[in-house]
Amino acid sequence: MAQDIFIGIDGGGSKSRVRIEDGDGQLLGQAIGGPANIRLSIEGAWHSVHAVIEEALRSTGIALENKNYHFHVGLGLAGCEIAEAVHAFLNYPHPFMTLKLNTDAHVACLGAHQGAEGAIIIAGTGVIGYQVEAGQGMRVSGWGFPHDDEGGGAWLGLEATRLTLQWLDQRIEKSPLVEDIFSYFNQDHEQFVQWANRANSSEFARLAPMVINHSQQEEVVAVRLMKKAAHAIDRVDHALKKMRVQKSLSCCLLGGIAPFIEPWLSEELRATFVVRQGDATAGAILMIREQVQKDK
């Protein structure tokens, strides 16, 4: 009789991660692979999925072609807001017995609360709020930079860039932050302007640590930016609350700038914070296990 293998994948624009368990929940393998954003490339996402699974299985002696195993895959991938991309991804040939796809935010929320109802706010390069209530996922923000994702690392970097350009034009007064930003570009005006005109979200986010460092030194301009970022994240929380039936859900604050932005958030939001119980790959496994149980 074939053995069940459960695979959970968290795939984003820069990398993908996988967790593989047997039917009893024992960990078989983990690995990190390439990007898996279905909005950008269906074939590229599938290539990353196959590669990261094979890497995690390498030490187990289990191959995807082995008919003695039934492979059930739960995927939380970036780009699922594009219905056409979801359809194309699900219709791509694959060797798995069961496949369940949702957003990377959905599986992150499931993992954070171990499948129970709850909310997350991810403050990284961008910002997204997500909650699961009565089995339904609800999303706020995270629609892309620069038109959205206010309060994230890319937004902080963009705001610092704007202030630096205004200082160079003598529209505002000098501050330690803008001097630091300009020094990062060797105080070369042309280099700075050329960079600013071609930089993407990841590149703008590289300036966020300077904003954070200056805010920790209580530099006025940097503190003002951190407060604006926190206010944007507070608005994400308020929007999530408007969507839900319950007025109070536990929330996990996740993401690279989360520890630095937390002190600036409202007391109301911080009072709801709990420690994350599991990561997005654990959430993807919870999702696929539930689907397999339903299919029986």
N, C-alpha and C positions, 0 to 999 in steps of 0.2 A: 504494500500500500504506500502511495506517494506521501512524502512528508511535506508539511506546509512550511514555507519560508516567508517571513514578513520583512519587507524592505521599506524604510522611510527615508525620503529624500527632501532636503531643503535646498532649493536652487535659486540663486540670485544673479545679478548682473556681473559679479566678479568671481564667484566661486559656487560650488555645490558641495553639500555634505550628505553622507549616507550613514544610516544605522541599519544593521541587519540582525534579526532575531529568529530563533526557531519557534515552533508552535507553543513551547512552554515559556517563552519570554526570555530565554537565555541569549545573551549577546554573542553573536558569531563574528561580527566584524564591523569596523568603521573606516571611513576614508574621506578625504577631501579631494575634489576634482575641479574641473573647469566650469565656466559660467553656464547657466541654464535659464536664460530669459526667453520665453517662447515668443514674445513680441519682436525680438530682434532676429531670431533664427530658429525655425522648427528643427531643421536637421542638426544645427549646432547644439541645441538643447538635448536632443536625443543622443547625440554622440557623447555629450558630457555624462548623461544618465547611465548609458551602457558602460562607459569607461570607469566611472566611480564605483559602480556596482561590482564590476570585475576586479577592481583593485581591492575592495573590501572582502571579496570572496577568495582572493588569491591564497591566503594561508589556510583556508578551510578544506580545500580539495573539491569544493562544490562548483560545478560549472552550470551556466544558464541552460546549456543544451541537455543536461542530465534529466531524463524523464522520470527519475525516482523522486523528483521534487516538484512541488507546485509553488510557483513564485507569485506572491501577492505584493503589489507595489502601491504605496501611497506617496503622492508627489505634491509638494507645496512649492510652486514655481512662480517666479516673477513674470509679469506680462499677462496674467489670466484675466485682466480687465478687458482684454481684446477678444471678443467672442469668436471672431474668425480664426484667431491664433489657437484658441482652445479646441475648436472643431478640427483644425488641421493636425494639431498635436495628437489628439485622441484617435484619429484615423490613420496615423502613421503605423506601419507594421512593427509589431513587437512580440517577444516570446513569452509574455507574462499571462498567467491565468486570470488575474484580477488586476484592474488598474483603476485608481481613483485619483482625480486631479482637483486641486483647489489652489488658492493663492498661498504664497509664502507667509503672509500675515495670518491666514486662518490656521495653518499648522503651528505657527509660533504661539498663537493664543491657546490652542488645544494643549500644547506641550507645557506652557507656562502654568496652566491651572489643572494639569493632569486630566484633561477631558471634561472638567466641570465648567460651569458658567463662569465667565470672568472677562476682563478687558486687558488689553495691552496698549501701551503707547511706545512706539519705537522712535527714538531720537538718535539718528545716526547721520549719514550724509544727507538724508531727507527725513521727513517726519510722517508717520502714519499712525492713526488710532484704529483699533479693531476690537470688537467684542463679540462673544458668542452668548446668546440668551435664547432659551427654549429651542436649541438646535439650529438657530439662525445666526449667520454671521453678518455683521454690520460694520461698514468701513467709513472712516473720515480721513481726508487728506491723503498725501502720498501719490498725488497725480502727476508728479514730475517737476523737475527744475528747468527753468526759473519761474514758470507760471504757478507753481505750488510748492509744497514742502517748506513753507515758512517756519523758521525756528531751528532748522537742521544745520549741520556743519557746512553744507554748500551755501546756504543762505547767510550764515555768519561770515563766510569768506567773501561772498559777493558784497555784503554791506560794508565790510572793512575795505574792500577795493574801492567802492564808491566814495567812502570818506577820504581815502588816500588821494584819489583823483581830485576831489574838491579842495583838499589842502594844497596840492601841487598847483592848483589854479588860484590859490589864495581866497577861496570862497569861505573857508572855515579856518579856525585857529589850529596851530600845530598841537599834536598830542603824542605821547610815547607810543601809542598803538600805531598811528599812521607812519611815524618815523621807522618803526620796526618793520612794518609791511614794506616800505620803500627800500629799506636796507636788504630785505630778503631778495630783492631784484637788483642788488648791487648798486642801488641808487641810480639806475639807468632808466630814464623816463621812457625812451623808445622801447626798450625791452619789456617794461611793465605794461605799457599800452598794448603792445602786440600780444603779449600773453593774455591780458584781460579780454581781448576781442576774440580769442579762439579757445579759451579755457572751458572745460566741461564741468559738470558737478563735482566729480572726484578731485579735479585740480583746484577748484575754489575751496573745497573742504579741507585741503592741506593748509589753508591759512587759519582755519578755526582754532587750532591749538594756541596760536598767538593771541587771539581774542580771549580765550580761556585763561591763559597765563596772566595777561594784563588785568583781567577782571579779578583774579585771585590776589593781585597786588592793589586792588581797589582803585584802579585807574578809571577815571570818570567815564570816558568814552566807551571803554570796553564793558564796564558795568551796565551802561545804558543799552548796549547791544544784547547783553545776556538777559536783561529784564524784558526787552522786546521779544526775544526768542521764547522766553518762559511764558509770556503773555499769549503768544501764538499757540503754544502747546496747551495752555489752560483753555483756550477756545476750542481746541480739538476735544478735550475732555467734556466741555459743556455740550458740544454737538452730539457726542456719544450718549450723554445722559438724556437728551431730548428724544433719542430713538428707542430707548428701552422702556419696558414696563416697570421693572424694578428701579427704584431710584438709587440704589446702592449696589455696586458690584466691586469686588476686589480687582485691583489693577496692578500689573507689573510694568515698571518702567525699564525699557531695554534700549540697547544701542550704544555706540561708542561715546557719545557726548552725554549720555544719561547721568552719570555720576556728577558731572560738572553743572548741568542745568537744574538738577533736582533742588538745590537750596533756593533757587529763584522762583520755583513754582508756588502756586497758592497752597495755603494750609489745607484747604478743602480737598484738593487733589492728593496731596502728600499723605493725608489721613487714610486714603484708600489703598495705599501701596502695600503689597505683600511680596515675599521672596519667590522668585520663579522656581517651580518644581521640576521642570524639564525643558529641554530645548526643542527646536522646531522639528528635528528628526524624530524625537520621541512623539511629538504631536502627529506627525505623518503616519507613524506606526499605529497610534491609537485610531486614527481615521480609517486606515485600511483594515485593521482588525474588526472594527465595527461593521464595515461594508461586507466583509467575508461572512460575518455572523448573520447579517441580514439576508445574504444570498443562500444560506443553507436551508 
